[in-house]
Amino acid sequence: MNFARYTLLMALLPPLAMVRLHAREANTLTAADEQAGFDLLFDGKSLDGWQQSGNWKVEGDAIAREGKGGSLVYSKRKIPDDFELRFEWKVGKGSNSGVYYRPGQYEYQILDNAVHVDGRNPRTSAASIYFCMAPSHDATKPAGEWNVGRIVCKGTVVQHWLNGKKVIHLDYADPKWKDNVELLRLRGGDLAARGANLSLQDHGDPVWYRSIKLRELGSDDQIDSVSVEPATISPDVLRAEQKKLKGILERRKKAPKK
């Protein structure tokens, strides 16, 4: 099976079938994964290849945050310009984390939407491009249950998937999304930036990751092209968002220059 056929097959799988496909085999590569070029970044046993401050551990078959420190960074290879990343995640009640896959403040949000304050704003909710693009809807499972995440980036297209459903399809070169691009820029992210290491955020809360798989996409790999619209954000939430942005910018001005 070549890369293009594998990508098309994954895009056409019914959402429930895709979730079952990933949930069935934690921390392993299927024959199809290997043929498509996926690398397994966590084997379920050790944190070899990851850099940290001592605040992450292997718990059962998952990576778990266990104390104060910083992000867990995969150091063996950088994220390719065009790629597909698959992973499973779960959070404790009210928990917050994130998957950083490009330089700067560029994040697949990990969150307990039901309890954490960021869940009030779709643009900072689980599976959002944090402070940039809201998912189409809340596809999360309750805190304590495993979710299946997926990120696909090719050219100027960024996709976020959650539990077998595509919830973000952003072509940041499309003028339609210029306000979203600007919002992320003000926060400190550049959608065109490349060359980061995968980073799992420590936000001081219980969070678990497993089945982390990465592959580079080639020019012949086709990605799902169906558009999805971000969730509507209410006027009250937008006002709170602007207040938060103002605080970010003011703190940045006061911060000592490096």
LOZAKE-190156 format. One line per field, with one value per residue (C-alpha): x, z, y; residue in one letter. Coordinates in Angstrom, 1 decimal. Layout:
px = c(X ...) .
pz = c(Z ...) .
py = c(Y ...) .
r = c(a ...) .
REM end
This chain:
px = c(0.0 1.5 1.3 -1.4 -3.7 -3.1 -4.0 -7.2 -8.1 -7.8 -9.8 -12.6 -12.8 -16.0 -15.2 -16.0 -13.9 -10.9 -11.2 -11.4 -8.4 -6.2 -7.6 -7.1 -3.3 -1.7 1.9 2.3 2.5 0.3 1.6 -0.3 1.4 4.8 4.1 2.9 6.1 5.0 7.5 6.5 7.7 6.8 7.1 5.0 8.0 10.5 11.1 14.1 14.4 12.5 14.0 12.4 13.1 12.2 8.5 7.2 7.1 5.8 2.6 1.2 1.3 1.2 3.3 2.1 2.9 3.9 5.3 6.4 8.7 8.5 7.4 8.3 10.2 10.9 14.5 15.3 13.8 12.1 8.5 8.6 7.1 4.3 3.3 0.7 0.7 -1.5 -1.8 -4.1 -4.7 -6.7 -6.9 -7.9 -10.8 -10.3 -6.9 -5.1 -2.2 -1.2 0.6 3.0 4.1 5.4 7.5 6.1 2.6 1.2 -0.8 -3.3 -5.2 -5.7 -8.4 -11.3 -13.9 -16.5 -14.6 -11.7 -12.4 -10.8 -13.7 -16.0 -14.4 -14.4 -11.2 -9.3 -11.2 -9.9 -8.6 -8.6 -5.6 -5.2 -6.2 -6.5 -9.2 -12.1 -13.1 -16.4 -17.9 -16.9 -16.0 -14.2 -14.9 -15.3 -12.2 -10.5 -11.3 -9.0 -9.4 -7.8 -6.1 -4.7 -2.9 -2.4 -0.4 0.4 1.4 -0.8 -3.5 -3.7 -6.2 -7.1 -9.0 -10.6 -12.1 -12.3 -13.9 -12.2 -12.9 -10.5 -9.6 -7.7 -6.0 -4.1 -3.4 -7.1 -8.0 -11.2 -9.1 -6.9 -8.3 -7.5 -4.0 -3.6 -4.9 -2.3 0.4 -0.5 -0.3 3.1 2.6 3.5 1.4 4.1 6.9 8.5 11.2 10.0 10.4 7.2 6.5 3.9 3.0 3.1 0.4 0.5 -2.3 -2.7 -2.5 -1.6 -0.4 0.2 0.3 2.3 3.0 4.5 5.1 6.2 3.8 5.1 4.0 1.8 0.0 -3.6 -5.3 -9.0 -10.2 -13.7 -14.1 -15.4 -16.6 -15.4 -18.0 -19.7 -18.3 -20.8 -20.3 -19.7 -16.9 -15.4 -15.2 -13.5 -11.1 -10.1 -9.5 -7.3 -5.4 -4.9 -3.4 -1.0 0.2 0.6 2.6 4.8 5.7 6.6 8.7 12.5 14.2 16.5) .
pz = c(0.0 -1.0 1.0 -1.2 -0.9 2.9 3.4 1.3 3.2 6.5 5.3 4.1 7.2 9.2 12.3 14.8 12.8 12.9 16.6 17.2 14.9 17.1 20.5 19.8 19.6 22.1 21.4 18.3 14.6 12.3 9.1 7.3 9.6 8.8 5.0 5.2 6.9 10.5 13.3 16.8 19.1 22.4 22.9 26.1 28.2 28.4 27.6 25.4 22.8 25.0 27.0 30.2 33.6 35.5 35.8 33.3 33.8 32.2 34.0 32.8 29.0 28.9 29.4 32.6 34.1 37.7 39.1 38.5 35.6 31.9 28.6 27.4 24.1 21.5 20.5 18.0 15.0 14.2 12.8 9.0 7.0 5.8 8.2 10.0 13.7 15.6 19.4 22.2 25.2 28.4 31.1 34.8 35.9 34.9 33.3 30.6 28.4 24.7 21.8 20.2 16.7 15.1 16.5 18.8 20.4 18.0 19.8 19.5 22.8 25.3 27.8 30.0 28.2 30.9 33.8 32.7 32.0 28.5 27.6 27.5 24.4 21.4 20.2 23.3 23.8 23.1 19.6 18.8 17.2 20.5 20.3 16.5 15.2 16.9 16.2 14.5 17.6 20.9 20.1 23.4 25.8 29.5 31.7 32.5 29.1 26.2 23.1 19.7 18.3 14.8 13.2 9.4 7.8 4.2 2.5 3.9 5.2 8.9 10.0 13.6 14.1 17.3 17.9 14.2 13.3 11.4 13.5 11.9 8.2 7.9 4.8 6.3 2.9 2.3 3.0 4.7 7.7 7.9 11.3 12.7 11.4 12.9 16.3 16.5 15.4 18.2 20.7 19.4 16.7 13.0 10.9 8.2 10.7 10.4 12.1 15.6 17.9 19.1 22.6 25.2 27.5 31.3 32.5 36.0 35.6 35.3 31.7 29.8 26.3 24.4 20.8 19.4 15.7 13.2 9.4 6.8 3.9 0.4 -2.6 -3.8 -0.5 -0.7 2.3 3.0 1.4 2.9 4.6 8.2 9.7 13.2 16.0 16.5 19.3 21.3 21.8 25.5 24.9 22.2 24.7 27.2 24.5 23.7 27.4 27.6 24.5 25.9 29.0 27.0 25.0 28.2 29.9 26.9 26.9 30.6 30.2 30.4 27.1 26.5) .
py = c(0.0 3.3 6.6 8.1 5.0 4.8 8.5 8.1 5.0 6.7 9.7 7.4 5.2 5.7 7.8 5.1 2.6 4.9 5.4 1.7 1.1 3.3 2.4 -1.3 -1.2 1.2 2.1 -0.2 0.2 -1.8 -3.2 -0.3 2.2 0.9 0.8 4.4 5.5 6.2 6.3 5.3 8.0 6.3 2.6 2.4 1.5 4.3 8.0 7.4 10.1 12.6 15.5 16.8 18.3 15.1 15.9 13.2 9.4 6.2 5.2 1.9 2.2 6.0 9.1 10.9 14.3 13.9 17.1 20.7 21.2 21.9 20.5 17.0 17.4 14.7 15.3 12.5 14.3 17.6 17.8 17.6 20.5 18.3 15.6 13.5 13.1 10.6 10.3 9.4 11.7 12.0 14.5 14.7 16.8 20.4 19.7 21.6 20.7 21.0 19.5 22.0 21.0 24.2 27.0 29.6 29.7 27.1 24.4 21.6 22.3 19.5 20.3 19.2 21.4 20.7 22.2 24.3 28.0 27.8 25.4 28.4 29.8 27.4 29.1 27.8 24.6 21.0 20.4 24.1 25.8 27.6 31.3 31.0 28.6 27.0 23.4 22.8 21.2 19.6 16.0 15.3 12.4 13.0 13.6 10.3 8.7 8.3 10.6 10.1 13.1 13.7 16.6 16.8 19.6 20.0 23.2 26.0 23.6 22.6 20.0 19.0 15.7 14.5 11.0 10.3 13.6 16.4 19.5 22.1 22.6 25.8 27.1 30.0 31.4 32.0 35.6 34.4 33.5 36.6 37.6 34.2 34.4 37.8 36.7 33.9 36.3 38.7 35.8 34.8 32.2 32.2 29.8 29.7 28.8 25.3 23.3 22.6 19.6 17.9 19.2 18.1 20.9 20.8 23.2 21.9 19.4 15.6 14.5 11.3 10.6 7.3 5.9 8.8 8.2 10.6 10.4 12.8 13.4 13.3 15.3 12.4 12.1 13.3 14.7 15.1 18.4 18.7 22.0 22.4 25.7 26.7 26.9 30.3 32.4 34.5 38.3 37.9 35.3 37.5 40.4 38.1 37.0 40.6 41.3 38.2 39.3 42.8 41.2 39.1 42.1 44.2 41.5 41.1 44.9 44.7 41.5 42.1 41.9 39.0) .
r = c(m n f a r y t l l m a l l p p l a m v r l h a r e a n t l t a a d e q a g f d l l f d g k s l d g w q q s g n w k v e g d a i a r e g k g g s l v y s k r k i p d d f e l r f e w k v g k g s n s g v y y r p g q y e y q i l d n a v h v d g r n p r t s a a s i y f c m a p s h d a t k p a g e w n v g r i v c k g t v v q h w l n g k k v i h l d y a d p k w k d n v e l l r l r g g d l a a r g a n l s l q d h g d p v w y r s i k l r e l g s d d q i d s v s v e p a t i s p d v l r a e q k k l k g i l e r r k k a p k k) .
REM end
